[in-house]
């Protein structure tokens, strides 16, 4: 596992959803979650790996890029951008849940689920329009599905973009991982 060695945008107390009065480093926080087995993303060499999978979520949208704040005008962390470009150039699979690579790989096909809120089931449906604004194609998929862009070897899943049961989100993330493994020949 790898993470960028940069300050977190901010720390959130998830019990109430409010920012906490403290600062953390993305690499250190990732090491806490991964139980220590992690390296600086700057050290990731595409030649040593068959594929790459990036996590999604609002934390990733705040710390791997500025998408959470800037939307389609976002900037992507330089190490994240390099890794995405390196894996794409090498023809190796790239997986993700929600997605920053759309601004790095124009024309890529991705999914964040549905394009309409559907009564609150898809509260972040507007993200699909941001994807198109970034030069990518959005493909509608259900929460348990993954979308495979065969040409670009990119696999995505909606995950927490849908308000649903956790086991369904788990199934969708599993479909994304299976898609990446299949593209990598594993």
C-alpha positions, 0 to 999 in steps of 0.5 A: 500500500502507498499514500502521498506524504502530504498534509491532510486537507483537514481532520473530521470527527466522524461522530458528528461530521465536524472538522476537528482542531488538529492536523494529520499527514495523509501517509501517517493516517494511511499507515494507521488505517493499514496498520503500518505496512505502507510506503510513500506514493512517490516510491511506487514504481509501475514496473514492480506491480501488475495493477493499481487500485485507488480508494474512493470516498470524500477523503480521497477527493480531498487529499488525492486531488482538490475535487471535493473543493474545486469540482471539475477545476480540480488539481490532482496530487502530482504523485497520484497523476504520475502513477495513473499516467505510468500505469496507463502508459504501461497498459496495466489495469487501474481500479478505483471506487470514485474517481480522480483519473478522469482529469488525467486520462481524457476520454476514460469511461467511469461510473459513479452510479446513477445520474439522477438522485432517485429520491435520495438513493444516489445523493451524489448523482451530480458527480456524473456531470462533473465527470463529463465536464472533465472529459470522461464518459460516465456509464450508469451502473448499479451499486453492486456493479463495476464498469470496465473500460477495456480500452483504457484498462480502468475499472470503477464502481459506485460504492458509497455514492449510493445510500444502501446496505453496506453488503451491497457496497462491498459487493460492488467494490468486490466486482471492481477488484475482480475486474482489475484482477481479470484485466491483469491476468490474475 
